[in-house]
Amino acid sequence: MMVNKLDIIEKVKECVIIAGSAFSDDKKEIYGKAIEKETNASAKWMLETTLKNALVAEKNRSPLCDDSGIPHLFLEVGPGKNIDGELLKAIHEGVAEGLRALPGRPMAIKGNDIQRIDQSGGLDIDPGALLPSPVLIKPIKEDILRLHVLMHGGGPEIRGKTFRVFHKHKVSVVTDEIIEWAVEAAGKLGCSPVTLALGIGRSHFEATSLMMEAMIFGNHNIQSKLEKEITEKLNKSNVGPLGLGGNTTALSTFLKIGPQRASGVRIVSMRPCCGIEPRKANVIL
């Protein structure tokens, strides 16, 4: 396909900046609702402060958090659209420019495989040197190319989990184990309240991809019965914002369930997104 390289770079750059600096409208609304319902004074103050800081970050186009995040990319492809190397190259250049403009925190580790593991290669001071994750691609019916950018912080990655659950032919067995994981994760995360992102699939890769999709398309104002149930149970844990207690351990749950195999096992991927996540934006290329 013919790619207007400069146009793509500029669009992706802007998308990265928005993802890293602004709450989505539904996230602003859910924070407002949580503030109204919260009865713990310390927890209420924390929620108010987080929302206030987020509005300032959006106004200044500055990072929502010191951990500005690692870009994760999801590309929707319409039936009349094609993907080629020039397009992907332009997307990567746009990500790099967005990280420089935000600015992102320098997090790219230099060196060979061993040096990147033990960090002996040192840190690249260029925010744009931070490579995004591999691109996930999904066909859609709309005849467009739409890129989604997620900015993933380190805390939720440390507390996330992808594991098998023996379902015993009961949904409650799966959700009960999810709640057990989530309560532990929220208690150790620190930067709660969480938005719990979940994917349930046939393999670890598929479950994680579904979890990514749940974050991208999840909406705090549109919750399924199962999502509401998980959120309500998690809020009974009394972990609360920053672990201060209260009834706002979780803002919402974003759940995506994919095809399942005939098996006694379900693969579940869970990410306890921190109080400013999912940080996301999208753009039509």
C-alpha positions as CSV (number, residue, x, y, z in Angstrom):
1,M,0.0,0.0,0.0
2,M,1.1,3.6,-0.5
3,V,2.0,5.1,2.8
4,N,2.1,8.8,3.5
5,K,5.0,8.3,5.9
6,L,5.0,11.8,7.5
7,D,1.3,11.7,8.1
8,I,1.4,8.3,9.7
9,I,4.3,9.4,12.0
10,E,2.5,12.5,13.1
11,K,-0.7,10.6,13.8
12,V,1.0,7.9,15.8
13,K,3.1,10.5,17.7
14,E,0.0,12.3,18.8
15,C,-1.7,9.0,19.8
16,V,1.2,8.1,22.0
17,I,1.1,11.5,23.7
18,I,-2.6,11.3,24.4
19,A,-2.3,7.7,25.7
20,G,0.5,8.7,28.1
21,S,-1.0,12.0,29.4
22,A,-4.8,11.8,29.5
23,F,-7.6,9.8,31.1
24,S,-10.4,8.6,28.8
25,D,-13.8,10.2,29.4
26,D,-15.2,7.0,31.0
27,K,-12.3,6.9,33.4
28,K,-12.9,10.4,34.5
29,E,-16.6,9.5,35.1
30,I,-15.8,6.4,37.1
31,Y,-13.4,8.3,39.3
32,G,-16.1,10.9,40.0
33,K,-18.6,8.1,40.9
34,A,-16.0,6.4,43.2
35,I,-15.3,9.7,44.9
36,E,-19.0,10.2,45.6
37,K,-19.4,6.6,47.0
38,E,-16.2,6.4,49.0
39,T,-16.7,6.6,52.8
40,N,-13.0,6.3,53.9
41,A,-11.7,9.9,54.2
42,S,-8.1,9.0,53.3
43,A,-9.2,6.9,50.4
44,K,-11.5,9.7,49.2
45,W,-8.6,12.1,49.3
46,M,-6.4,9.8,47.3
47,L,-9.1,9.4,44.6
48,E,-9.6,13.1,44.4
49,T,-5.9,13.8,44.2
50,T,-5.4,11.2,41.4
51,L,-8.2,12.7,39.3
52,K,-6.9,16.2,39.9
53,N,-3.4,15.2,38.8
54,A,-4.7,13.5,35.7
55,L,-6.6,16.6,34.6
56,V,-3.4,18.7,35.1
57,A,-1.4,16.1,33.1
58,E,-3.9,16.3,30.3
59,K,-3.8,20.1,30.2
60,N,0.0,20.1,30.2
61,R,0.4,17.1,27.9
62,S,2.8,15.6,30.4
63,P,3.1,12.0,31.6
64,L,0.4,10.7,34.0
65,C,3.1,8.9,36.0
66,D,6.8,8.9,36.4
67,D,6.7,5.4,34.9
68,S,5.5,6.6,31.6
69,G,5.0,3.1,30.3
70,I,6.0,0.8,27.5
71,P,4.0,1.1,24.3
72,H,1.9,-1.9,23.3
73,L,0.3,-1.8,19.9
74,F,-2.9,-3.2,18.5
75,L,-3.8,-2.7,14.9
76,E,-7.3,-3.2,13.4
77,V,-7.3,-3.9,9.7
78,G,-10.4,-3.5,7.4
79,P,-11.1,-5.8,4.4
80,G,-9.7,-3.3,1.8
81,K,-6.6,-2.4,3.7
82,N,-3.1,-3.9,3.6
83,I,-0.1,-3.9,5.9
84,D,3.4,-3.6,4.6
85,G,6.8,-2.9,5.9
86,E,6.7,0.8,5.2
87,L,3.5,1.2,7.3
88,L,5.0,-0.7,10.2
89,K,8.2,1.3,10.0
90,A,6.2,4.6,10.0
91,I,4.3,3.4,13.0
92,H,7.5,2.6,14.9
93,E,8.9,6.0,14.0
94,G,5.8,7.7,15.2
95,V,6.0,5.8,18.5
96,A,9.6,6.9,19.0
97,E,8.7,10.5,18.2
98,G,5.8,10.3,20.6
99,L,8.0,9.0,23.4
100,R,10.4,11.9,22.9
101,A,7.7,14.5,22.9
102,L,5.8,13.2,25.9
103,P,8.5,12.8,27.1
104,G,8.7,9.2,28.1
105,R,11.1,8.0,30.8
106,P,14.3,6.6,29.3
107,M,13.9,2.8,29.9
108,A,15.7,1.1,27.0
109,I,18.6,-1.1,28.1
110,K,21.5,-1.3,25.7
111,G,23.7,-4.3,24.9
112,N,23.4,-7.9,23.8
113,D,21.0,-10.5,25.2
114,I,23.0,-11.1,28.4
115,Q,23.6,-7.4,29.0
116,R,20.0,-6.6,28.6
117,I,19.0,-9.1,31.2
118,D,21.5,-8.0,33.8
119,Q,21.5,-4.3,32.7
120,S,25.3,-4.2,32.4
121,G,24.9,-2.6,29.0
122,G,23.6,0.6,30.5
123,L,20.6,2.8,29.9
124,D,19.9,4.6,26.6
125,I,19.1,8.2,27.5
126,D,16.9,8.6,24.4
127,P,13.2,8.0,25.3
128,G,12.6,7.1,21.7
129,A,15.0,4.2,21.9
130,L,12.3,2.2,23.9
131,L,10.9,-0.3,21.5
132,P,7.2,-1.0,21.5
133,S,5.8,-4.5,22.0
134,P,5.1,-6.7,18.9
135,V,2.0,-5.5,17.0
136,L,-1.2,-7.5,17.6
137,I,-3.4,-7.5,14.5
138,K,-7.1,-8.1,14.2
139,P,-9.4,-8.0,11.1
140,I,-12.5,-5.9,11.3
141,K,-15.5,-5.2,9.1
142,E,-14.9,-1.4,8.9
143,D,-12.7,-0.5,5.9
144,I,-10.2,1.3,7.9
145,L,-6.8,1.0,9.7
146,R,-7.1,1.8,13.4
147,L,-4.1,1.7,15.7
148,H,-4.5,1.4,19.5
149,V,-1.7,2.4,21.8
150,L,-1.5,1.1,25.4
151,M,1.1,2.4,27.8
152,H,2.0,-0.4,30.3
153,G,3.7,0.5,33.6
154,G,5.9,-1.9,35.5
155,G,3.9,-2.3,38.7
156,P,0.9,-4.1,37.1
157,E,3.4,-6.3,35.1
158,I,5.0,-7.4,38.4
159,R,1.6,-8.3,39.9
160,G,0.0,-9.7,36.8
161,K,-0.5,-13.5,36.3
162,T,-1.2,-15.9,33.5
163,F,-2.0,-19.4,34.7
164,R,-4.3,-22.4,34.3
165,V,-7.5,-22.9,36.3
166,F,-9.3,-26.2,36.6
167,H,-12.9,-25.0,36.0
168,K,-14.8,-28.1,37.2
169,H,-17.6,-27.1,34.9
170,K,-18.5,-24.1,37.0
171,V,-17.9,-20.4,36.2
172,S,-17.8,-19.6,39.9
173,V,-14.7,-21.8,40.3
174,V,-12.9,-19.7,37.7
175,T,-14.1,-16.4,39.1
176,D,-13.3,-17.3,42.7
177,E,-9.7,-18.1,41.8
178,I,-9.5,-14.8,39.8
179,I,-10.7,-12.9,42.9
180,E,-8.1,-14.7,45.1
181,W,-5.4,-13.6,42.7
182,A,-6.7,-10.1,42.4
183,V,-7.0,-9.4,46.1
184,E,-3.4,-10.5,46.6
185,A,-2.2,-8.4,43.6
186,A,-4.1,-5.3,44.6
187,G,-2.8,-5.5,48.2
188,K,0.8,-5.7,46.9
189,L,0.5,-3.3,43.9
190,G,0.4,-0.1,46.0
191,C,-1.0,2.2,43.3
192,S,-4.6,1.0,43.5
193,P,-7.5,1.4,42.8
194,V,-7.2,-1.2,40.1
195,T,-9.0,-1.8,36.8
196,L,-8.8,-5.5,36.6
197,A,-8.1,-6.7,33.0
198,L,-8.8,-10.4,32.3
199,G,-8.5,-12.6,29.3
200,I,-9.6,-16.3,29.2
201,G,-8.4,-18.4,26.3
202,R,-6.9,-21.7,25.1
203,S,-3.3,-20.9,25.5
204,H,-1.1,-18.4,27.4
205,F,-0.5,-16.3,24.3
206,E,-4.2,-16.2,23.5
207,A,-5.3,-15.4,27.0
208,T,-2.8,-12.6,27.2
209,S,-3.9,-11.3,23.8
210,L,-7.5,-11.3,25.0
211,M,-6.5,-9.5,28.1
212,M,-4.9,-6.8,26.0
213,E,-8.2,-6.6,23.9
214,A,-10.2,-6.3,27.1
215,M,-8.1,-3.2,28.1
216,I,-8.5,-1.7,24.7
217,F,-12.2,-2.0,24.3
218,G,-13.2,-2.0,27.9
219,N,-15.5,0.8,29.1
220,H,-16.0,1.7,32.8
221,N,-19.6,2.7,32.0
222,I,-20.5,-0.5,30.2
223,Q,-20.0,-3.6,32.4
224,S,-21.4,-7.1,32.0
225,K,-23.0,-9.0,34.8
226,L,-19.8,-11.1,35.3
227,E,-17.6,-8.0,35.2
228,K,-19.8,-6.3,37.9
229,E,-19.7,-9.4,40.0
230,I,-15.9,-9.6,40.0
231,T,-15.6,-5.9,40.8
232,E,-18.0,-6.1,43.7
233,K,-16.3,-9.1,45.2
234,L,-12.9,-7.4,44.9
235,N,-14.2,-4.2,46.6
236,K,-15.2,-6.3,49.6
237,S,-11.5,-6.9,50.3
238,N,-11.1,-3.4,51.9
239,V,-7.7,-2.9,50.3
240,G,-8.7,0.4,48.9
241,P,-6.8,3.2,47.1
242,L,-3.1,3.0,48.0
243,G,-3.9,0.2,50.4
244,L,-5.6,2.8,52.7
245,G,-8.8,0.8,53.1
246,G,-12.3,1.8,51.9
247,N,-14.7,0.4,49.3
248,T,-12.8,1.3,46.1
249,T,-10.2,-1.4,45.6
250,A,-11.4,-1.8,42.0
251,L,-13.0,0.7,39.7
252,S,-14.1,-1.8,37.1
253,T,-13.3,-5.1,35.5
254,F,-12.5,-5.5,31.8
255,L,-13.0,-9.1,30.7
256,K,-12.6,-10.8,27.3
257,I,-13.5,-14.4,26.8
258,G,-12.3,-16.1,23.6
259,P,-12.9,-19.6,22.1
260,Q,-12.3,-22.5,24.6
261,R,-11.1,-26.0,24.1
262,A,-12.8,-29.2,25.3
263,S,-10.7,-29.5,28.4
264,G,-10.8,-29.3,32.2
265,V,-8.5,-26.3,32.1
266,R,-9.0,-22.6,31.3
267,I,-6.0,-20.3,30.8
268,V,-6.6,-17.0,32.5
269,S,-4.4,-13.9,32.1
270,M,-4.9,-11.2,34.7
271,R,-3.4,-7.7,34.9
272,P,-4.3,-5.4,37.8
273,C,-4.0,-2.1,36.0
274,C,-3.0,0.6,38.4
275,G,-5.0,3.7,39.3
276,I,-4.0,5.6,36.1
277,E,-4.4,2.6,33.7
278,P,-5.3,1.4,31.2
279,R,-3.5,4.4,29.5
280,K,-4.8,4.2,26.0
281,A,-5.6,6.0,22.8
282,N,-6.4,5.2,19.2
283,V,-6.1,6.8,15.8
284,I,-7.3,6.0,12.3
285,L,-4.3,5.8,10.0
